[in-house]
Amino acid sequence: MLAEHNIKSVALPHKKISSYLPPFKEAIGLRTPGIYSIPCECGIVYIRQSGRTIQHRIKEHSRHIKLDQPNKSAIA
C-alpha cells in the first residue's frame, strides 16, 4: 500500500526486554536513612541508626570532631 504512493518503509528492530526493566542495581549508597557503623582506632565500633541520610550524619560527626564538640557527637 505504501509502495503505491512512493513511500519507503523501514523495519526497525524490536526493543530489547532490558529497555522495559529498571536498572539491576541502583547506587544509593549513603543517600538513604539507615544504620551505620564507624570503627574507632581503639577497637570500639560506634553503631547507630539515623532518620537522615547516612552521608549527612557522617558529615555532622566530622564537623563535630573538627570543632571539638564532644557533647554533640559521641565520636568527637
LUMLO-271437 format. One record per residue (C-alpha): residue in three letters; x, y, z. Coordinates in nm, 2 decimals. Layout:
% residues N
<"ala", <X, Y, Z>>;
...
//
This chain:
% residues 76
<"met", <0.00, 0.00, 0.00>>;
<"leu", <0.29, 0.24, 0.08>>;
<"ala", <0.47, 0.15, -0.24>>;
<"glu", <0.17, 0.26, -0.44>>;
<"his", <0.22, 0.62, -0.30>>;
<"asn", <0.60, 0.61, -0.34>>;
<"ile", <0.66, 0.59, 0.03>>;
<"lys", <0.95, 0.37, 0.15>>;
<"ser", <0.92, 0.18, 0.47>>;
<"val", <1.20, 0.07, 0.70>>;
<"ala", <1.17, -0.22, 0.95>>;
<"leu", <1.31, -0.13, 1.29>>;
<"pro", <1.44, -0.39, 1.54>>;
<"his", <1.22, -0.48, 1.83>>;
<"lys", <1.30, -0.32, 2.17>>;
<"lys", <1.51, -0.54, 2.40>>;
<"ile", <1.35, -0.67, 2.72>>;
<"ser", <1.61, -0.48, 2.92>>;
<"ser", <1.47, -0.15, 2.80>>;
<"tyr", <1.14, -0.22, 2.98>>;
<"leu", <1.31, -0.32, 3.31>>;
<"pro", <1.46, -0.09, 3.57>>;
<"pro", <1.83, -0.10, 3.62>>;
<"phe", <1.95, -0.41, 3.80>>;
<"lys", <2.13, -0.22, 4.08>>;
<"glu", <2.10, 0.14, 4.17>>;
<"ala", <2.38, 0.30, 4.36>>;
<"ile", <2.20, 0.45, 4.65>>;
<"gly", <2.49, 0.40, 4.89>>;
<"leu", <2.49, 0.66, 5.17>>;
<"arg", <2.20, 0.87, 5.03>>;
<"thr", <1.94, 0.68, 5.24>>;
<"pro", <1.85, 0.68, 5.61>>;
<"gly", <1.96, 0.37, 5.79>>;
<"ile", <2.20, 0.20, 6.03>>;
<"tyr", <2.57, 0.29, 6.01>>;
<"ser", <2.89, 0.19, 6.20>>;
<"ile", <3.21, 0.39, 6.25>>;
<"pro", <3.51, 0.19, 6.38>>;
<"cys", <3.74, 0.37, 6.63>>;
<"glu", <4.12, 0.34, 6.65>>;
<"cys", <4.08, 0.20, 7.00>>;
<"gly", <3.88, -0.10, 6.87>>;
<"ile", <3.53, 0.01, 6.97>>;
<"val", <3.27, 0.03, 6.70>>;
<"tyr", <3.01, 0.31, 6.71>>;
<"ile", <2.68, 0.17, 6.57>>;
<"arg", <2.37, 0.40, 6.54>>;
<"gln", <2.05, 0.45, 6.33>>;
<"ser", <1.97, 0.78, 6.16>>;
<"gly", <1.65, 0.91, 6.01>>;
<"arg", <1.85, 1.15, 5.79>>;
<"thr", <2.08, 1.02, 5.52>>;
<"ile", <2.39, 0.84, 5.64>>;
<"gln", <2.61, 1.07, 5.43>>;
<"his", <2.47, 1.38, 5.61>>;
<"arg", <2.51, 1.22, 5.95>>;
<"ile", <2.87, 1.12, 5.89>>;
<"lys", <2.94, 1.48, 5.78>>;
<"glu", <2.79, 1.60, 6.11>>;
<"his", <3.02, 1.37, 6.30>>;
<"ser", <3.32, 1.50, 6.11>>;
<"arg", <3.22, 1.86, 6.17>>;
<"his", <3.19, 1.80, 6.55>>;
<"ile", <3.53, 1.64, 6.55>>;
<"lys", <3.69, 1.94, 6.37>>;
<"leu", <3.51, 2.19, 6.60>>;
<"asp", <3.60, 1.99, 6.92>>;
<"gln", <3.23, 1.95, 7.03>>;
<"pro", <3.22, 1.61, 7.22>>;
<"asn", <2.88, 1.70, 7.37>>;
<"lys", <2.72, 1.68, 7.02>>;
<"ser", <2.88, 1.36, 6.90>>;
<"ala", <2.99, 1.05, 7.08>>;
<"ile", <3.26, 1.01, 6.82>>;
<"ala", <3.41, 1.35, 6.89>>;
//
